Amino acid sequence: MPEHSTPAPLLGDYATEIRSKNAGPFWVTMETFMKDCAGYAIAADESFLNEQVIADLYRVDAAQVQIFRIPALNVVKISFPRPVAQAGIRDRDIHAGQHHVPLAALRVPDRHLADGPPPVPRA
């Protein structure tokens, strides 16, 4: 019988919510609302989540990515220019409501798993 391994935790597993939205017609903003200080420590870790990581995920210029870490709220806010203007002919997500998915799906590095993966929510 094959062994079942536990899948690596994702950033979204440590968050209450990760969302994206317009920040005007030319920018996207994403916010990670982490469940607790431990989750915030992961999201705020500059060696894990930084401008280059966001640039690679969203194919934008790292120099234009802005990251705001707000420890009092356990929030990390990320903004970057939209690839096309809102409601432009090539705009596939007019409200930028789906941009958060790649961010939520980031695998958490092993170095953050010393205390084990986050608890699985009960249905």
N, C-alpha and C positions, 0 to 999 in steps of 0.2 A: 504494500500500500504506500503510495507516495506521501512524503511529508508535506504538510501545508505550512508554508512560511507566512508570517504576518507581513503584509505589504508595508513598505516604508511610509511613515507618516508624511502627510503633505502640509504645507503651510495652512491651508484651510481647516485642517483638523484642530488647530490651536486657536482658531478664530471664532468669535460669535458671528461675525459677518465680514465678508470681503465684498466690496461693491465698486462699481465704476459708474461714472456719469460725465456729462459734459461740464466743462469749465469754460463756457463760452463756445463760439462756433469753431475755434481753432485749437482748443486744448481739451485733453482728457484728464480727469482726476480719478484716482483709485484710493480707497481707504481700507485699511485693515483694522478691524476692531477686535483686538485680541482678548481672549477669555480671562487672562490673568497676567501677572508680572512675568511668569515663566514663558508664556507665549509671546509676550511683548519682547522679552530678551532675544528670542529667536528672530522675530520680524525686524527688530532694530539692529541686529548684528550686521555691521557694515561689510564683513567678509562673506556674508551669506546673501544679503539683499542690498544691492548698491546700484549706482547709475548704469554700470556696464551690464549687469544682469537684466535690468529693465530694457536697456537698449537692445540686447540680444533677443529677449522675449518678444518685443514689439517692433523690432526693426526700425528703431529711431536712433538719432544721434545722442550718444551718452552725454555730451556736453549740454544738451537741452533738457535732460531729465532733472527734475527737482524732487528731492525726497525730504520730507519733514517728519521728524521723530518727536512724538509728544508723549513722554513717559507718564505724565500725570493722568492721561486718559487711556493708556495702553493702546495707542493708535499710531500707525505709520501711514502717512499720506504721500502719494506719489502723483506727480503731474508731468505731462509731456505733450508736445504738439501732436494734434491729430494728423494722421497721414494724408487725409483729404479734409477740406472744409465741411462742416456740418451741412447736410442736405445737398451737398454737391452731387453731381451726376455719378460719381464713383463711390459715394458714401454708402456702405452696406450696413451700418449700425448708427442710425441718425441720433439716438440718445446715448450712444457709447455704453449701453447697458450690458454688453457681453464682454467687454475688454478685461474684466476681472478674472475670467476663467483660467488663463495661463498662470496668472499670479497665484491663485488659490491652489493650483496643481503643482507648485514647486515642491520638490522633495526636500524634506528637512535633513540637513547633514547629520551623520552619525554622532558627531561631537556634541550635538544638542540632545542626544537620546540617553544620557547617563541615567536619568531617572525613569527611563522607559517611555514608551509611546503614550500619547494622551489617552485618557479613558474613552472607551467607545460609548457614545450616547445611547441611552436605553429608550426603546420605542414606547 
